[in-house]
Amino acid sequence: MKRMTRQQGITIWGVLFVIGVLMFFGLLFMKLFPPYYDNLRIHNGMQLLVEENDVTELGRREIVRRLNRILLIDYVDEVVDMQQALRLERRDKGIDLRVNYEVVVPLAYNLSALIEFDNVVFAPYKQ
């Protein structure tokens, strides 16, 4: 007696669908990674500014100037305008440096992604 077996496996349409999904997420990753990496460098620049300087004794203009120098070295000085985005919030034990900004990333045709960033670094008062 002959045994009937069914073929198993993925069809060409299944392979094309999987490749299409992988390409979509690959494109999404390649488009959205640079703004997140720039934000990481901005946050690290803010932390470096707080570690190297006594920010609590500096004026806002001097903080913006020094932060722009740090960001210029990391090539992210044109991502955000620090004159508008930097906010200083005084608290009991120090100052919060807050940089809040948005980035619009065009994905395809008229489809874009809006990414909102809110970085906060605390600078304690020196005693």
MOPAC internal coordinates of N, CA, C and O (Angstrom, degrees):
PM7 1SCF
backbone

  N    0.0000 0     0.00 0     0.00 0    0    0    0
  C    1.4286 1     0.00 0     0.00 0    1    0    0
  C    1.5255 1   109.44 1     0.00 0    2    1    0
  O    1.2310 1   120.74 1   -45.00 1    3    2    1
  N    1.3043 1   116.20 1   135.00 1    3    2    1
  C    1.4598 1   122.56 1  -176.60 1    5    3    2
  C    1.5284 1   109.96 1   -88.06 1    6    5    3
  O    1.2310 1   121.24 1   -47.47 1    7    6    5
  N    1.2822 1   115.23 1   132.53 1    7    6    5
  C    1.4626 1   121.36 1  -177.82 1    9    7    6
  C    1.5348 1   109.99 1   -90.28 1   10    9    7
  O    1.2310 1   119.58 1   -46.29 1   11   10    9
  N    1.3273 1   118.41 1   133.71 1   11   10    9
  C    1.4620 1   122.98 1  -179.77 1   13   11   10
  C    1.5340 1   108.49 1   -91.75 1   14   13   11
  O    1.2310 1   120.53 1   -54.27 1   15   14   13
  N    1.2863 1   116.60 1   125.73 1   15   14   13
  C    1.4671 1   120.68 1   175.75 1   17   15   14
  C    1.5147 1   108.59 1  -119.33 1   18   17   15
  O    1.2310 1   121.61 1   -36.00 1   19   18   17
  N    1.3301 1   114.52 1   144.00 1   19   18   17
  C    1.4651 1   119.84 1   176.86 1   21   19   18
  C    1.5106 1   108.46 1   -97.91 1   22   21   19
  O    1.2310 1   121.58 1   -36.22 1   23   22   21
  N    1.2945 1   114.59 1   143.78 1   23   22   21
  C    1.4563 1   118.13 1   176.63 1   25   23   22
  C    1.5136 1   109.11 1   -72.81 1   26   25   23
  O    1.2310 1   121.48 1   -37.32 1   27   26   25
  N    1.3082 1   114.77 1   142.68 1   27   26   25
  C    1.4495 1   119.81 1   179.13 1   29   27   26
  C    1.5129 1   108.64 1  -125.50 1   30   29   27
  O    1.2310 1   121.06 1   -28.26 1   31   30   29
  N    1.3393 1   115.57 1   151.74 1   31   30   29
  C    1.4541 1   119.80 1   179.14 1   33   31   30
  C    1.5149 1   110.03 1   141.39 1   34   33   31
  O    1.2310 1   121.67 1     4.98 1   35   34   33
  N    1.2991 1   114.42 1  -175.02 1   35   34   33
  C    1.4491 1   120.61 1  -177.46 1   37   35   34
  C    1.5183 1   108.64 1  -105.15 1   38   37   35
  O    1.2310 1   120.84 1   -37.58 1   39   38   37
  N    1.3161 1   115.99 1   142.42 1   39   38   37
  C    1.4626 1   119.87 1  -179.33 1   41   39   38
  C    1.5298 1   109.29 1   -84.57 1   42   41   39
  O    1.2310 1   121.05 1    -6.65 1   43   42   41
  N    1.3132 1   115.59 1   173.35 1   43   42   41
  C    1.4603 1   120.54 1   178.98 1   45   43   42
  C    1.5254 1   109.90 1   -63.93 1   46   45   43
  O    1.2310 1   119.70 1   146.38 1   47   46   45
  N    1.3366 1   118.17 1   -33.62 1   47   46   45
  C    1.4708 1   120.81 1   178.39 1   49   47   46
  C    1.5227 1   110.51 1   -68.17 1   50   49   47
  O    1.2310 1   120.06 1   143.14 1   51   50   49
  N    1.2911 1   117.49 1   -36.86 1   51   50   49
  C    1.4620 1   120.81 1   176.04 1   53   51   50
  C    1.5177 1   111.79 1   -64.64 1   54   53   51
  O    1.2310 1   120.46 1   138.65 1   55   54   53
  N    1.3366 1   116.72 1   -41.35 1   55   54   53
  C    1.4618 1   121.45 1   178.35 1   57   55   54
  C    1.5282 1   110.12 1   -64.84 1   58   57   55
  O    1.2310 1   120.10 1   136.17 1   59   58   57
  N    1.3297 1   117.42 1   -43.83 1   59   58   57
  C    1.4672 1   120.78 1   179.07 1   61   59   58
  C    1.5280 1   111.47 1   -64.35 1   62   61   59
  O    1.2310 1   120.24 1   141.77 1   63   62   61
  N    1.3244 1   117.14 1   -38.23 1   63   62   61
  C    1.4623 1   120.40 1   177.57 1   65   63   62
  C    1.5251 1   111.11 1   -63.81 1   66   65   63
  O    1.2310 1   120.22 1   134.48 1   67   66   65
  N    1.3214 1   117.18 1   -45.52 1   67   66   65
  C    1.4694 1   121.27 1   179.24 1   69   67   66
  C    1.5268 1   110.33 1   -63.37 1   70   69   67
  O    1.2310 1   119.80 1   137.27 1   71   70   69
  N    1.3181 1   117.99 1   -42.73 1   71   70   69
  C    1.4673 1   121.31 1   178.30 1   73   71   70
  C    1.5268 1   110.27 1   -63.70 1   74   73   71
  O    1.2310 1   120.34 1   139.03 1   75   74   73
  N    1.3410 1   116.95 1   -40.97 1   75   74   73
  C    1.4621 1   120.66 1   178.21 1   77   75   74
  C    1.5261 1   112.32 1   -62.38 1   78   77   75
  O    1.2310 1   120.13 1   136.45 1   79   78   77
  N    1.3197 1   117.35 1   -43.55 1   79   78   77
  C    1.4657 1   120.92 1   178.53 1   81   79   78
  C    1.5293 1   110.48 1   -64.40 1   82   81   79
  O    1.2310 1   120.24 1   136.81 1   83   82   81
  N    1.3274 1   117.14 1   -43.19 1   83   82   81
  C    1.4647 1   120.51 1   178.20 1   85   83   82
  C    1.5186 1   111.70 1   -63.71 1   86   85   83
  O    1.2310 1   120.23 1   140.91 1   87   86   85
  N    1.3240 1   117.17 1   -39.09 1   87   86   85
  C    1.4667 1   120.26 1   178.44 1   89   87   86
  C    1.5264 1   111.03 1   -67.32 1   90   89   87
  O    1.2310 1   120.22 1   142.11 1   91   90   89
  N    1.3381 1   117.19 1   -37.89 1   91   90   89
  C    1.4589 1   120.58 1   178.33 1   93   91   90
  C    1.5234 1   111.06 1   -61.81 1   94   93   91
  O    1.2310 1   120.56 1   130.79 1   95   94   93
  N    1.3251 1   116.53 1   -49.21 1   95   94   93
  C    1.4618 1   119.32 1  -179.31 1   97   95   94
  C    1.5289 1   111.57 1   -70.26 1   98   97   95
  O    1.2310 1   119.80 1   149.74 1   99   98   97
  N    1.3151 1   117.98 1   -30.26 1   99   98   97
  C    1.4645 1   120.63 1   174.35 1  101   99   98
  C    1.5180 1   111.44 1   -65.41 1  102  101   99
  O    1.2310 1   120.24 1   136.51 1  103  102  101
  N    1.3357 1   117.14 1   -43.49 1  103  102  101
  C    1.4661 1   121.49 1   176.59 1  105  103  102
  C    1.5281 1   110.67 1   -62.83 1  106  105  103
  O    1.2310 1   120.82 1   136.21 1  107  106  105
  N    1.3281 1   116.04 1   -43.79 1  107  106  105
  C    1.4631 1   120.51 1   178.73 1  109  107  106
  C    1.5256 1   110.82 1   -60.35 1  110  109  107
  O    1.2310 1   120.22 1   137.16 1  111  110  109
  N    1.3129 1   117.19 1   -42.84 1  111  110  109
  C    1.4644 1   121.25 1   178.92 1  113  111  110
  C    1.5304 1   110.63 1   -64.24 1  114  113  111
  O    1.2310 1   120.38 1   135.19 1  115  114  113
  N    1.3369 1   116.88 1   -44.81 1  115  114  113
  C    1.4657 1   119.75 1  -178.20 1  117  115  114
  C    1.5263 1   112.09 1   -66.13 1  118  117  115
  O    1.2310 1   119.80 1   149.19 1  119  118  117
  N    1.3179 1   117.98 1   -30.81 1  119  118  117
  C    1.4603 1   120.91 1   178.91 1  121  119  118
  C    1.5256 1   112.40 1   -79.70 1  122  121  119
  O    1.2310 1   119.88 1   143.92 1  123  122  121
  N    1.3435 1   117.83 1   -36.08 1  123  122  121
  C    1.4591 1   120.88 1  -173.78 1  125  123  122
  C    1.5272 1   114.21 1   -93.85 1  126  125  123
  O    1.2310 1   119.35 1   164.62 1  127  126  125
  N    1.3081 1   118.84 1   -15.38 1  127  126  125
  C    1.4654 1   120.46 1  -179.51 1  129  127  126
  C    1.5341 1   113.40 1   -65.90 1  130  129  127
  O    1.2310 1   118.59 1   134.75 1  131  130  129
  N    1.3470 1   120.30 1   -45.25 1  131  130  129
  C    1.4745 1   119.56 1  -177.89 1  133  131  130
  C    1.5266 1   115.11 1   -57.80 1  134  133  131
  O    1.2310 1   118.09 1   137.14 1  135  134  133
  N    1.3441 1   121.25 1   -42.86 1  135  134  133
  C    1.4688 1   118.02 1   177.63 1  137  135  134
  C    1.5268 1   113.12 1   -64.23 1  138  137  135
  O    1.2310 1   120.07 1   143.28 1  139  138  137
  N    1.3197 1   117.48 1   -36.72 1  139  138  137
  C    1.4659 1   119.83 1   178.61 1  141  139  138
  C    1.5322 1   110.71 1   -68.78 1  142  141  139
  O    1.2310 1   120.46 1   143.15 1  143  142  141
  N    1.3241 1   116.72 1   -36.85 1  143  142  141
  C    1.4606 1   119.65 1   177.93 1  145  143  142
  C    1.5281 1   110.80 1   -68.84 1  146  145  143
  O    1.2310 1   120.33 1   140.64 1  147  146  145
  N    1.3345 1   116.98 1   -39.36 1  147  146  145
  C    1.4729 1   120.28 1   175.48 1  149  147  146
  C    1.5314 1   110.41 1   -62.09 1  150  149  147
  O    1.2310 1   120.17 1   139.13 1  151  150  149
  N    1.3216 1   117.27 1   -40.87 1  151  150  149
  C    1.4577 1   120.54 1   178.22 1  153  151  150
  C    1.5264 1   110.95 1   -63.59 1  154  153  151
  O    1.2310 1   120.05 1   141.40 1  155  154  153
  N    1.3154 1   117.52 1   -38.60 1  155  154  153
  C    1.4645 1   120.88 1   176.94 1  157  155  154
  C    1.5236 1   110.36 1   -61.26 1  158  157  155
  O    1.2310 1   120.31 1   138.08 1  159  158  157
  N    1.3241 1   117.01 1   -41.92 1  159  158  157
  C    1.4674 1   119.85 1   178.95 1  161  159  158
  C    1.5229 1   111.92 1   -69.21 1  162  161  159
  O    1.2310 1   119.88 1   145.94 1  163  162  161
  N    1.3324 1   117.83 1   -34.06 1  163  162  161
  C    1.4657 1   120.45 1   175.54 1  165  163  162
  C    1.5269 1   110.16 1   -65.57 1  166  165  163
  O    1.2310 1   120.36 1   135.57 1  167  166  165
  N    1.3235 1   116.92 1   -44.43 1  167  166  165
  C    1.4677 1   120.77 1   178.82 1  169  167  166
  C    1.5325 1   111.03 1   -63.33 1  170  169  167
  O    1.2310 1   120.29 1   137.77 1  171  170  169
  N    1.3305 1   117.04 1   -42.23 1  171  170  169
  C    1.4659 1   120.39 1   177.61 1  173  171  170
  C    1.5252 1   111.25 1   -65.06 1  174  173  171
  O    1.2310 1   120.04 1   143.87 1  175  174  173
  N    1.3322 1   117.54 1   -36.13 1  175  174  173
  C    1.4610 1   121.08 1   176.26 1  177  175  174
  C    1.5172 1   111.67 1   -64.56 1  178  177  175
  O    1.2310 1   120.50 1   140.78 1  179  178  177
  N    1.3238 1   116.64 1   -39.22 1  179  178  177
  C    1.4672 1   120.41 1   176.96 1  181  179  178
  C    1.5253 1   110.97 1   -64.28 1  182  181  179
  O    1.2310 1   120.52 1   137.50 1  183  182  181
  N    1.3270 1   116.60 1   -42.50 1  183  182  181
  C    1.4643 1   120.17 1   178.20 1  185  183  182
  C    1.5233 1   111.03 1   -64.63 1  186  185  183
  O    1.2310 1   120.34 1   139.80 1  187  186  185
  N    1.3196 1   116.95 1   -40.20 1  187  186  185
  C    1.4588 1   120.99 1   178.24 1  189  187  186
  C    1.5208 1   110.75 1   -63.35 1  190  189  187
  O    1.2310 1   119.96 1   139.17 1  191  190  189
  N    1.3078 1   117.67 1   -40.83 1  191  190  189
  C    1.4593 1   121.90 1   177.62 1  193  191  190
  C    1.5243 1   110.92 1   -60.28 1  194  193  191
  O    1.2310 1   120.13 1   136.62 1  195  194  193
  N    1.3159 1   117.36 1   -43.38 1  195  194  193
  C    1.4718 1   121.34 1  -179.34 1  197  195  194
  C    1.5272 1   110.69 1   -68.87 1  198  197  195
  O    1.2310 1   120.15 1   142.10 1  199  198  197
  N    1.3291 1   117.32 1   -37.90 1  199  198  197
  C    1.4676 1   120.48 1  -178.89 1  201  199  198
  C    1.5197 1   111.97 1   -70.13 1  202  201  199
  O    1.2310 1   119.69 1   142.36 1  203  202  201
  N    1.3223 1   118.20 1   -37.64 1  203  202  201
  C    1.4591 1   121.14 1  -174.00 1  205  203  202
  C    1.5193 1   113.84 1   -88.40 1  206  205  203
  O    1.2310 1   119.30 1   158.36 1  207  206  205
  N    1.3136 1   118.94 1   -21.64 1  207  206  205
  C    1.4580 1   121.89 1  -174.59 1  209  207  206
  C    1.5254 1   110.43 1  -126.75 1  210  209  207
  O    1.2310 1   121.48 1   -23.17 1  211  210  209
  N    1.3146 1   114.77 1   156.83 1  211  210  209
  C    1.4606 1   119.93 1   171.22 1  213  211  210
  C    1.5258 1   106.68 1   -89.19 1  214  213  211
  O    1.2310 1   121.27 1   -92.24 1  215  214  213
  N    1.2954 1   115.18 1    87.76 1  215  214  213
  C    1.4599 1   122.15 1  -173.26 1  217  215  214
  C    1.5209 1   111.26 1   -64.68 1  218  217  215
  O    1.2310 1   120.17 1   152.14 1  219  218  217
  N    1.3218 1   117.28 1   -27.86 1  219  218  217
  C    1.4633 1   119.75 1  -176.66 1  221  219  218
  C    1.5218 1   112.44 1   -66.26 1  222  221  219
  O    1.2310 1   120.11 1   159.17 1  223  222  221
  N    1.3250 1   117.40 1   -20.83 1  223  222  221
  C    1.4575 1   120.59 1  -179.89 1  225  223  222
  C    1.5343 1   113.12 1   -99.06 1  226  225  223
  O    1.2310 1   120.21 1   176.55 1  227  226  225
  N    1.3227 1   117.21 1    -3.45 1  227  226  225
  C    1.4589 1   121.45 1  -179.10 1  229  227  226
  C    1.5229 1   110.50 1   -93.74 1  230  229  227
  O    1.2310 1   120.88 1   -27.55 1  231  230  229
  N    1.3147 1   115.92 1   152.45 1  231  230  229
  C    1.4609 1   120.83 1   173.87 1  233  231  230
  C    1.5173 1   110.70 1   -81.36 1  234  233  231
  O    1.2310 1   120.98 1   -12.28 1  235  234  233
  N    1.3148 1   115.73 1   167.72 1  235  234  233
  C    1.4665 1   120.43 1  -177.93 1  237  235  234
  C    1.5204 1   111.57 1   -61.97 1  238  237  235
  O    1.2310 1   120.10 1   138.51 1  239  238  237
  N    1.3181 1   117.42 1   -41.49 1  239  238  237
  C    1.4626 1   121.27 1  -179.45 1  241  239  238
  C    1.5307 1   110.99 1   -61.85 1  242  241  239
  O    1.2310 1   120.46 1   138.18 1  243  242  241
  N    1.3141 1   116.72 1   -41.82 1  243  242  241
  C    1.4736 1   120.63 1   179.77 1  245  243  242
  C    1.5326 1   110.89 1   -69.16 1  246  245  243
  O    1.2310 1   120.12 1   142.79 1  247  246  245
  N    1.3158 1   117.37 1   -37.21 1  247  246  245
  C    1.4752 1   120.59 1   177.33 1  249  247  246
  C    1.5211 1   109.78 1   -63.23 1  250  249  247
  O    1.2310 1   120.44 1   134.99 1  251  250  249
  N    1.3308 1   116.77 1   -45.01 1  251  250  249
  C    1.4720 1   120.67 1   179.16 1  253  251  250
  C    1.5230 1   110.20 1   -62.67 1  254  253  251
  O    1.2310 1   119.81 1   137.75 1  255  254  253
  N    1.3256 1   117.96 1   -42.25 1  255  254  253
  C    1.4631 1   121.52 1  -179.72 1  257  255  254
  C    1.5251 1   111.58 1   -62.66 1  258  257  255
  O    1.2310 1   120.56 1   133.78 1  259  258  257
  N    1.3371 1   116.54 1   -46.22 1  259  258  257
  C    1.4747 1   119.41 1  -179.50 1  261  259  258
  C    1.5240 1   111.76 1   -69.16 1  262  261  259
  O    1.2310 1   120.35 1   142.33 1  263  262  261
  N    1.3219 1   116.93 1   -37.67 1  263  262  261
  C    1.4639 1   119.57 1   178.02 1  265  263  262
  C    1.5264 1   110.83 1   -66.53 1  266  265  263
  O    1.2310 1   119.97 1   140.87 1  267  266  265
  N    1.3228 1   117.67 1   -39.13 1  267  266  265
  C    1.4693 1   119.95 1   176.79 1  269  267  266
  C    1.5227 1   112.13 1   -63.98 1  270  269  267
  O    1.2310 1   120.10 1   145.54 1  271  270  269
  N    1.3247 1   117.42 1   -34.46 1  271  270  269
  C    1.4791 1   119.85 1   175.70 1  273  271  270
  C    1.5184 1   111.11 1   -63.38 1  274  273  271
  O    1.2310 1   120.45 1   135.85 1  275  274  273
  N    1.3267 1   116.74 1   -44.15 1  275  274  273
  C    1.4692 1   120.66 1   179.42 1  277  275  274
  C    1.5225 1   110.18 1   -63.93 1  278  277  275
  O    1.2310 1   120.38 1   137.16 1  279  278  277
  N    1.3260 1   116.89 1   -42.84 1  279  278  277
  C    1.4599 1   120.58 1  -178.85 1  281  279  278
  C    1.5162 1   112.14 1   -69.75 1  282  281  279
  O    1.2310 1   119.97 1   150.60 1  283  282  281
  N    1.3317 1   117.67 1   -29.40 1  283  282  281
  C    1.4566 1   121.34 1   176.58 1  285  283  282
  C    1.5324 1   110.64 1   -63.94 1  286  285  283
  O    1.2310 1   120.54 1   142.33 1  287  286  285
  N    1.3078 1   116.58 1   -37.67 1  287  286  285
  C    1.4680 1   120.72 1   178.79 1  289  287  286
  C    1.5242 1   110.46 1   -65.36 1  290  289  287
  O    1.2310 1   120.18 1   143.86 1  291  290  289
  N    1.3426 1   117.25 1   -36.14 1  291  290  289
  C    1.4649 1   121.99 1  -179.60 1  293  291  290
  C    1.5246 1   113.39 1   -88.03 1  294  293  291
  O    1.2310 1   120.06 1  -175.98 1  295  294  293
  N    1.3345 1   117.49 1     4.02 1  295  294  293
  C    1.4677 1   123.11 1   179.46 1  297  295  294
  C    1.5301 1   113.03 1    61.57 1  298  297  295
  O    1.2310 1   119.83 1  -147.23 1  299  298  297
  N    1.3146 1   117.93 1    32.77 1  299  298  297
  C    1.4615 1   120.59 1   176.17 1  301  299  298
  C    1.5279 1   111.17 1  -122.74 1  302  301  299
  O    1.2310 1   120.41 1  -158.96 1  303  302  301
  N    1.3272 1   116.83 1    21.04 1  303  302  301
  C    1.4636 1   120.22 1  -177.11 1  305  303  302
  C    1.5249 1   112.12 1   -71.09 1  306  305  303
  O    1.2310 1   119.70 1   157.72 1  307  306  305
  N    1.3255 1   118.17 1   -22.28 1  307  306  305
  C    1.4560 1   120.67 1  -178.39 1  309  307  306
  C    1.5302 1   113.17 1   -97.01 1  310  309  307
  O    1.2310 1   120.14 1  -179.06 1  311  310  309
  N    1.3068 1   117.34 1     0.94 1  311  310  309
  C    1.4660 1   120.64 1  -179.84 1  313  311  310
  C    1.5207 1   110.72 1   -71.39 1  314  313  311
  O    1.2310 1   120.72 1   138.80 1  315  314  313
  N    1.3287 1   116.24 1   -41.20 1  315  314  313
  C    1.4564 1   120.98 1  -177.00 1  317  315  314
  C    1.5250 1   109.10 1  -140.41 1  318  317  315
  O    1.2310 1   120.78 1   -36.57 1  319  318  317
  N    1.3268 1   116.11 1   143.43 1  319  318  317
  C    1.4531 1   121.66 1   176.83 1  321  319  318
  C    1.5319 1   108.03 1   -87.42 1  322  321  319
  O    1.2310 1   120.83 1   -72.09 1  323  322  321
  N    1.3044 1   116.01 1   107.91 1  323  322  321
  C    1.4671 1   120.52 1  -175.99 1  325  323  322
  C    1.5256 1   112.89 1   -66.68 1  326  325  323
  O    1.2310 1   120.07 1   154.58 1  327  326  325
  N    1.3301 1   117.47 1   -25.42 1  327  326  325
  C    1.4642 1   119.64 1   177.72 1  329  327  326
  C    1.5222 1   110.85 1   -59.97 1  330  329  327
  O    1.2310 1   120.53 1   144.73 1  331  330  329
  N    1.3346 1   116.59 1   -35.27 1  331  330  329
  C    1.4559 1   120.62 1  -178.46 1  333  331  330
  C    1.5271 1   112.80 1   -96.61 1  334  333  331
  O    1.2310 1   119.90 1   145.72 1  335  334  333
  N    1.3122 1   117.80 1   -34.28 1  335  334  333
  C    1.4629 1   120.71 1  -170.99 1  337  335  334
  C    1.5294 1   113.84 1   -85.33 1  338  337  335
  O    1.2310 1   119.55 1   153.87 1  339  338  337
  N    1.3250 1   118.45 1   -26.13 1  339  338  337
  C    1.4630 1   120.84 1  -175.09 1  341  339  338
  C    1.5225 1   110.77 1   -80.43 1  342  341  339
  O    1.2310 1   121.35 1   -51.88 1  343  342  341
  N    1.3235 1   115.03 1   128.12 1  343  342  341
  C    1.4630 1   122.30 1   174.85 1  345  343  342
  C    1.5214 1   108.17 1  -124.56 1  346  345  343
  O    1.2310 1   120.89 1   -43.59 1  347  346  345
  N    1.3194 1   115.90 1   136.41 1  347  346  345
  C    1.4602 1   121.91 1   176.39 1  349  347  346
  C    1.5234 1   107.92 1  -107.81 1  350  349  347
  O    1.2310 1   120.73 1   -56.62 1  351  350  349
  N    1.3222 1   116.22 1   123.38 1  351  350  349
  C    1.4559 1   121.65 1  -179.42 1  353  351  350
  C    1.5250 1   108.21 1  -119.42 1  354  353  351
  O    1.2310 1   120.72 1   -66.74 1  355  354  353
  N    1.3042 1   116.22 1   113.26 1  355  354  353
  C    1.4593 1   121.27 1  -178.36 1  357  355  354
  C    1.5213 1   109.98 1   -80.16 1  358  357  355
  O    1.2310 1   121.61 1   -43.33 1  359  358  357
  N    1.3281 1   114.52 1   136.67 1  359  358  357
  C    1.4629 1   121.57 1   176.62 1  361  359  358
  C    1.5221 1   108.29 1  -127.81 1  362  361  359
  O    1.2310 1   120.40 1     0.09 1  363  362  361
  N    1.3129 1   116.84 1  -179.91 1  363  362  361
  C    1.4651 1   121.45 1  -177.57 1  365  363  362
  C    1.5260 1   112.45 1   -62.66 1  366  365  363
  O    1.2310 1   119.96 1   139.60 1  367  366  365
  N    1.3127 1   117.68 1   -40.40 1  367  366  365
  C    1.4608 1   120.81 1  -173.01 1  369  367  366
  C    1.5183 1   113.55 1  -105.56 1  370  369  367
  O    1.2310 1   119.54 1  -176.37 1  371  370  369
  N    1.3384 1   118.48 1     3.63 1  371  370  369
  C    1.4594 1   120.03 1   179.98 1  373  371  370
  C    1.5116 1   111.89 1   166.55 1  374  373  371
  O    1.2310 1   121.65 1    22.97 1  375  374  373
  N    1.3180 1   114.45 1  -157.03 1  375  374  373
  C    1.4594 1   121.73 1  -177.48 1  377  375  374
  C    1.5293 1   108.75 1  -126.73 1  378  377  375
  O    1.2310 1   121.09 1   -42.29 1  379  378  377
  N    1.3307 1   115.52 1   137.71 1  379  378  377
  C    1.4542 1   121.20 1   171.76 1  381  379  378
  C    1.5224 1   108.40 1   -94.53 1  382  381  379
  O    1.2310 1   120.66 1   -55.04 1  383  382  381
  N    1.3309 1   116.34 1   124.96 1  383  382  381
  C    1.4543 1   121.36 1   171.27 1  385  383  382
  C    1.5217 1   105.98 1   -94.34 1  386  385  383
  O    1.2310 1   120.13 1   -61.85 1  387  386  385
  N    1.3200 1   117.35 1   118.15 1  387  386  385
  C    1.4597 1   121.96 1  -176.16 1  389  387  386
  C    1.5278 1   108.87 1  -120.73 1  390  389  387
  O    1.2310 1   121.28 1   -54.67 1  391  390  389
  N    1.3123 1   115.15 1   125.33 1  391  390  389
  C    1.4645 1   121.47 1   174.71 1  393  391  390
  C    1.5226 1   106.68 1  -118.09 1  394  393  391
  O    1.2310 1   121.18 1   -65.41 1  395  394  393
  N    1.3196 1   115.35 1   114.59 1  395  394  393
  C    1.4472 1   122.34 1  -177.01 1  397  395  394
  C    1.5285 1   108.00 1  -120.97 1  398  397  395
  O    1.2310 1   120.25 1   -59.52 1  399  398  397
  N    1.3336 1   117.13 1   120.48 1  399  398  397
  C    1.4640 1   120.35 1  -178.59 1  401  399  398
  C    1.5234 1   110.25 1  -153.69 1  402  401  399
  O    1.2310 1   121.24 1   -13.41 1  403  402  401
  N    1.3246 1   115.23 1   166.59 1  403  402  401
  C    1.4597 1   122.87 1   179.59 1  405  403  402
  C    1.5187 1   110.21 1  -123.24 1  406  405  403
  O    1.2310 1   121.22 1   -30.79 1  407  406  405
  N    1.3287 1   115.27 1   149.21 1  407  406  405
  C    1.4633 1   121.78 1   176.07 1  409  407  406
  C    1.5224 1   107.67 1  -129.22 1  410  409  407
  O    1.2310 1   120.44 1   -48.91 1  411  410  409
  N    1.3237 1   116.77 1   131.09 1  411  410  409
  C    1.4604 1   122.05 1   175.51 1  413  411  410
  C    1.5224 1   107.69 1  -104.19 1  414  413  411
  O    1.2310 1   120.99 1   -58.15 1  415  414  413
  N    1.3344 1   115.72 1   121.85 1  415  414  413
  C    1.4618 1   121.43 1  -178.14 1  417  415  414
  C    1.5267 1   108.33 1  -111.56 1  418  417  415
  O    1.2310 1   119.68 1   -64.87 1  419  418  417
  N    1.3399 1   118.21 1   115.13 1  419  418  417
  C    1.4724 1   118.82 1   176.39 1  421  419  418
  C    1.5310 1   110.00 1   -71.32 1  422  421  419
  O    1.2310 1   120.91 1   -50.49 1  423  422  421
  N    1.3325 1   115.87 1   129.51 1  423  422  421
  C    1.4608 1   120.42 1  -178.99 1  425  423  422
  C    1.5251 1   111.40 1   -97.62 1  426  425  423
  O    1.2310 1   120.16 1   120.92 1  427  426  425
  N    1.3356 1   117.29 1   -59.08 1  427  426  425
  C    1.4640 1   121.22 1   178.84 1  429  427  426
  C    1.5185 1   108.33 1  -159.78 1  430  429  427
  O    1.2310 1   120.77 1   -46.33 1  431  430  429
  N    1.3058 1   116.13 1   133.67 1  431  430  429
  C    1.4624 1   123.12 1   179.69 1  433  431  430
  C    1.5207 1   110.30 1    51.99 1  434  433  431
  O    1.2310 1   119.73 1    64.28 1  435  434  433
  N    1.3338 1   118.11 1  -115.72 1  435  434  433
  C    1.4601 1   120.06 1  -178.91 1  437  435  434
  C    1.5289 1   112.43 1  -102.33 1  438  437  435
  O    1.2310 1   120.49 1  -161.71 1  439  438  437
  N    1.3099 1   116.66 1    18.29 1  439  438  437
  C    1.4601 1   122.21 1   179.82 1  441  439  438
  C    1.5230 1   109.21 1   -98.90 1  442  441  439
  O    1.2310 1   120.85 1   -55.61 1  443  442  441
  N    1.3399 1   115.97 1   124.39 1  443  442  441
  C    1.4628 1   121.20 1  -178.79 1  445  443  442
  C    1.5167 1   109.99 1  -132.53 1  446  445  443
  O    1.2310 1   121.22 1   -20.07 1  447  446  445
  N    1.3216 1   115.27 1   159.93 1  447  446  445
  C    1.4639 1   121.38 1   175.89 1  449  447  446
  C    1.5226 1   108.05 1  -115.52 1  450  449  447
  O    1.2310 1   120.65 1   -48.65 1  451  450  449
  N    1.3201 1   116.37 1   131.35 1  451  450  449
  C    1.4593 1   122.67 1   176.32 1  453  451  450
  C    1.5166 1   107.55 1  -102.41 1  454  453  451
  O    1.2310 1   120.64 1   -57.95 1  455  454  453
  N    1.3336 1   116.38 1   122.05 1  455  454  453
  C    1.4612 1   121.83 1  -179.69 1  457  455  454
  C    1.5213 1   107.86 1  -116.63 1  458  457  455
  O    1.2310 1   120.61 1   -54.01 1  459  458  457
  N    1.3134 1   116.44 1   125.99 1  459  458  457
  C    1.4595 1   122.00 1   179.11 1  461  459  458
  C    1.5225 1   108.87 1  -106.33 1  462  461  459
  O    1.2310 1   120.88 1   -49.70 1  463  462  461
  N    1.3326 1   115.92 1   130.30 1  463  462  461
  C    1.4572 1   122.01 1   179.15 1  465  463  462
  C    1.5202 1   109.39 1  -117.60 1  466  465  463
  O    1.2310 1   120.76 1   -38.37 1  467  466  465
  N    1.3144 1   116.15 1   141.63 1  467  466  465
  C    1.4582 1   122.39 1   177.17 1  469  467  466
  C    1.5274 1   107.36 1  -140.19 1  470  469  467
  O    1.2310 1   120.33 1   -80.85 1  471  470  469
  N    1.3284 1   116.97 1    99.15 1  471  470  469
  C    1.4614 1   122.25 1  -178.77 1  473  471  470
  C    1.5194 1   109.29 1  -100.58 1  474  473  471
  O    1.2310 1   120.64 1   -46.72 1  475  474  473
  N    1.3193 1   116.37 1   133.28 1  475  474  473
  C    1.4653 1   121.65 1   177.28 1  477  475  474
  C    1.5197 1   108.41 1  -130.68 1  478  477  475
  O    1.2310 1   121.28 1   -51.48 1  479  478  477
  N    1.3422 1   115.15 1   128.52 1  479  478  477
  C    1.4668 1   121.53 1   175.77 1  481  479  478
  C    1.5208 1   106.73 1  -127.57 1  482  481  479
  O    1.2310 1   120.79 1   -49.47 1  483  482  481
  N    1.3208 1   116.09 1   130.53 1  483  482  481
  C    1.4631 1   121.61 1  -178.71 1  485  483  482
  C    1.5190 1   110.03 1   -93.32 1  486  485  483
  O    1.2310 1   120.88 1   -48.62 1  487  486  485
  N    1.3351 1   115.92 1   131.38 1  487  486  485
  C    1.4641 1   122.51 1   176.80 1  489  487  486
  C    1.5283 1   107.71 1  -115.66 1  490  489  487
  O    1.2310 1   119.80 1   -73.03 1  491  490  489
  N    1.3388 1   117.98 1   106.97 1  491  490  489
  C    1.4775 1   119.55 1  -178.06 1  493  491  490
  C    1.5283 1   111.42 1   -74.34 1  494  493  491
  O    1.2310 1   121.36 1   -25.99 1  495  494  493
  N    1.3241 1   115.00 1   154.01 1  495  494  493
  C    1.4738 1   120.57 1   175.09 1  497  495  494
  C    1.5366 1   107.75 1   -68.79 1  498  497  495
  O    1.2310 1   120.88 1   -41.34 1  499  498  497
  N    1.3237 1   115.92 1   138.66 1  499  498  497
  C    1.4680 1   121.63 1   176.08 1  501  499  498
  C    1.5250 1   108.73 1   -81.43 1  502  501  499
  O    1.2310 1   120.58 1   -39.24 1  503  502  501
  N    1.3136 1   116.50 1   140.76 1  503  502  501
  C    1.4725 1   119.26 1  -179.48 1  505  503  502
  C    1.5051 1   111.21 1  -115.99 1  506  505  503
  O    1.2310 1   120.10 1   180.00 1  507  506  505

